[in-house]
Amino acid sequence: MDFVNVWKSTNAGVSFSISGHWVGSTADDIHADQHIGDFGITGKTLFAGNDGGIYFSGDGGKKYVNISSGIQNSQIYRLDVSQNQPFMSAQGYQDNGSAQQNRDEFYTYYGGDGMDCAVDPSNDLYVYGSYVMGDIYRAIDKTNVRTVAANGTNGINEGGGWLTPFILQP
């Protein structure tokens, strides 16, 4: 099972209705990209594991409760390490944005799907990340984030692929 939303059937699969939705529906919200679903021992509680963690519903899928507090959950698309500091890196996460690590501190500097990423090889204050379809952004000292490449930005007149790789020259 690997789908975005949660669907439910009450007539042995003849028809389905949406039970949990990522965004923009009247169904209860639940994080996208379901990877596993399983019922508890009584058969009345559904557990859903997805890119956002673990959720459960005990009322037939009307309401989903996120029980992921304290769980470190991420699926890394890309990872880059600093050329100057041994404990600094940048990560692009599936559905969970882009983050920078410096020793034991993590900073999320962009949300959504984090794709390719890079730490500037000459200045660790500059960390680059990307979003789907070729949008590339730069974070300066973990916070000041601006788009540096995208369709319609800085002379670019086309989009990229879902995961658009890029390279920083030293």
N, C-alpha and C positions, 0 to 999 in steps of 0.2 A: 504494500500500500504506500503510495507516494503521490499525494494530491494536495491542492491548496486548501480547500475547504472541507468541512465535514458534512456528509449527506446521510439521510435517514430514510428507511423504508418501514412502514407498518403493515405492508401487505405482501410479504415474502418477495420483495424485489420487483413487483409489477410497476411501481412508480416510486420516485424518490423526491424528498424535499430537503432544502438546505437546513442544516441544524446549527452549524457553526461557520461563521464567515470572517475572512481576513478584514475586509473593509467594505463599506457601502451597501449594507443589506439590513433588513429588519431582523435577521437572525443574530444571535449573540456573537460577540467578537471573540475570536480565538486566533492565535498566531498562525501564520501561513506555513505551508509545506508540511503536511502531516506525514510522518514516517511509520508510525505504529499506532494501532488502536487495540485495546484489550479490555475485557470486562473483569470486574472484581469477582471475588469468590461467590457472591450472591447473584451475579448476573444483572444487577441493577445499577451498577456504577461503571460508567465508561471512562477509561483513562486514554488520553491522546498524547502521544509524544511527537513534538514538532520542532522546527528550528528555534522556537522561542522557549522551549522547555517542556514541562509536563502540566497538563490540564486534566480536570475531571468534571464529569456531569453526573449527578445523582438523580436528575429529574427528567430523564428521557431526552436529554439534549436541548432543553430550553435555556439552560444557563451553564456556562463553563467557568470554572474557577482555576486560576493559575496557581499552582503549588510549587513553583520553581525557586522560591526565595532561598538563597544560599547555594544554589546550584550554579556552577560555572559551565555554561553551555554555549558553544560556538562551533560553527563549521567554517573553517578558514578556506577562502578561495586562493588568496595569495599572501605571501609573507616576504618582507625584505628586512635586512639587518643593516645597522649603521656600520660604516667603514671606519669610524673614529671612536665610538664608544661600545664596549663589548656587551653591554646589557640594554641596548636600545634597539627597538624594532618597530615596524609598522605592519598592520594586518588588515586585510580586506575580508569581511565576514559575510556569508550568505544571510541575507535578511537582517543582519544586525550591525550594519554600518562599517565604518573604518575606524581603527583605533591605533594608538601609539603607546608603546610600552617603554618606560625608562626605569630600570631596576624593578621595584615592586609596585610601581604606579602605572595605572592604565588610564588613558584619556580617550573617550570616543569623540572624534572630531567631525564626523559626518554620519548621517543616518541612512536607512534604506539598505540596499544591497551594496556592500563594499566589494569592489573588484580588485584590479591590480593596484599596487602601491609601491612607494619607493621613499627611502630616506635620502635626502640630498647628500651625495658623496663628499662634498666640500664644506657643508654647513648643516649640522644636525637640527638646527632650529626650523628648517624647511622639510616638511613631510608631505608627500603627494599621495593622493588616492584617486579612485575613479568610481563612477557610478555606471549603470548600464547604458549601453549605446554610445559609449565614447566620451562621456563627460569627465573631464579631469580637473581636480581642484587641488589647491595647495593650502596647507595649514602652517601658519608661522607661530612658533612657540606654543603649539597645542591648541590655540584658540582662534586666531585671526584667519578665517577660512574664506577663500574666494575661488570662483571658477576661473581656470586659466585656459581651458579648451573645451569646446562643445559646438554642436551645430548652431551656427549663428554667432559664435563668440571668437574674437581674435582672428578673423579672416577665414575660419573654418566653415564650409558650406555643405557638409554632409555628416551624417551620424556614423557611429562605429557599430561593431557587433555587440552582442550581449555582454561579452567580456572582451574589452578592447585593450590589448597589451600596450605598454609604452615603455620607453627607455630614457633614462636621464644620462646625459653625457657628463663625465667628470669635468 
